[in-house]
């Protein structure tokens, strides 16, 4: 931003709003998610309620497919645990009511290890100690107000019973779904009780580093849930973006031993293909019904829609007075050469010096062999008209026939089978050979 308030930004980017596979959109989305989670958790605890952080894991080995591990944990066991509510019914009465269960926030985190393979696991924040109006009967037409009317601290005996029943339900559910995945009785489920705002802020302190930064003072409960992409994976495991960044570095000519993580280009490609195909369309974060509305975060229960809003808001705030447009071909070349940040910095620095940002960006692109004529300035009105037309064209072309959808599903299934085969060939066989040596 220049002294007179003029701003510069890039336009012409197609935002995918993918929290799974896009390093640009992921950062924006997870940042907003952490803020939302912090808002709800902090208000709930400050008002007198409490939160329990639960981590669910399963046993996993190098021959297990990521899709199977996620399906068992999320679609079968976790869904069954909530819907069956076995944990909420005990001989001593209705445990759910005694605990004052307000809702849950669930996040799926995925890492991968060189020896033990894929490691998807669930982080869940359970909001306890709240009293709400009962939900209207289905079909009544009445709208439920999820506002928490009063708060209290659940009895320790009920908390102990809750933890014991959830632990038993998780271990039994996973074992029934797939005995290979039977969780460890000691490590399969971990509970952390949060009674104060200070406790909530400290929940992530057990992680020693966040991208090389001490987290003892700035890591919050919301970040623990939503910002797992910047946490250092344990035991030599890699997170999704670790795979992607190491792959980009190796392809750029950097030495493997100088980089964090593990894996050759072939191994990383196999891992990324299976990861991206498996997670596509899946839900990474889920709030229970009414929880967002209870704390004034929004009325939209659809997390995908909220993610898209966060990305669009971030994109809209990037440029005001001076807007730089980049052609599709130029964007592609910029992405291939990984100089997006340098383009932003060159434009911003030019504005600060009261120079033409378009000339500065063109000069930078020319230095790295990119056609610099694919960059130009546009007015705010031209920009608005362009994006409106683009949105209308996209909406008109988005229809997909049943036949086309079926063929796409077949192609995706074939691609996933091929990705699994490549992973087994390029990753685990080489890892086993290295271990034996």
C-alpha positions, 0 to 999 in steps of 0.5 A: 500500500502506498502512502496515499492509500492506493493498493495493488493486487492480482486478479484473474485467479480461479480460487478452488476453495480446496482445504485438502489439496490447495496450499493457497486456499488451505491457508485462508480457509484454516485461518478462518476456521481457527478463528470461528472455533476459537470464538465458540470455544472461548465464549462457551468456556468463559460463560461457565461451560467446558470442552473436552478435546478428544483424539481418535486413532486406529492401528494402520500399516503400510498395506492399508488404503487411505480410503478404507481408513477414512471410511471406517473412522468417519463414515462408519464408527464416528457417525454410528457413535453419534447417531446410536448415542449408546454413550448417552444412555446409561443405567444411571439415567440419561448421561447426555442430559446430565453432561449438558452436551451442546455440540461437537466440532470434528476435524479429520487430519491425515499424515503418512509415515514411511514405515506404517503408512497412512495415518488419518485420525479425528480431533473432536471438541465436545461442548459440555455444560450447557442447557438449551431449549429442546428441539421441536419434533420433526415435521412440526414446522417450528424452527429450533433456537440453539441458544445456550440458556445456562451453563454449568460444570458437569460432575467429575463422575459423569465425565469419567463415565462419558470418557469410558463409554466413548473409548469403549464405543470407539474401540468396539466400533472400529474392531467390528468394522475392520479388526485390522484397525483395532485401536490400542487400548492405551493410545486409541482415544485421548481426552483433554478436559478444558475448564478455563480460557487459559486451558483452551489457549494451552491445549496445543502446547504439547506440540513443541514447534509450529513450522519452527515457531514456539507455540507456547504463547500463540497456539490456541484451541481453535488452532489445535482443531483447524490449523493442523496443516502447520503443525509438525507431524510426529515420528517422521510423518509427513502432512499433505502439504509436506508431500507437495512442497517436498515434491516441488523442491525435488523437481526444482533441483534441490537435494533430497537430503537437504529437505524435510520429510522423506521420499523420491519424486516417484514416491511422492507422486504416488502418495499425492495421487492417492491422497488427492483422489481419496479426499476429493469431495470429502468433509474435513471439518464438521460442526454439529447442528446449531453449534455455529448459530448458538455462538453467532458465527453464522447460520450456514451449517454447510462448511463447504459454503463457509469455506468458499465465502472465506476464500472469496472474501480474501480474494475481494480484499486483495485489490482496490485502486490498482488491479493487475490482470494476468492472462491464463497462459501467464498464470500457468507459467508463473505457477510452474516457476513458483514465483507467485510470491515474488510477483506480489512483492514486486507489484507491492514494492512498486506501489510503495515507490510510486512506480507503475506496478505493471511495469515492475511485474513485467520486468520480473517475468521477463527476467525468468523467461515468461511472456510479460505482455500477459500482464496489464492493469484494469479498472475496477469497473472492467474487473467487475464486469469481467468476473460477472461474465466469467461467473455467468459462463461458469454457471451455464457450463456447469451442468453435467448429464447422468451419463457424463457423471457416471463416466467421470466416476468410473474414471476417478475410480480407475485413477484411484486404483492406479494410484494405490498400485503406484503407492504400493510399488514406489513407496512401501517396497522401497521403504522395506528395502531401505529398512532391510539394508 
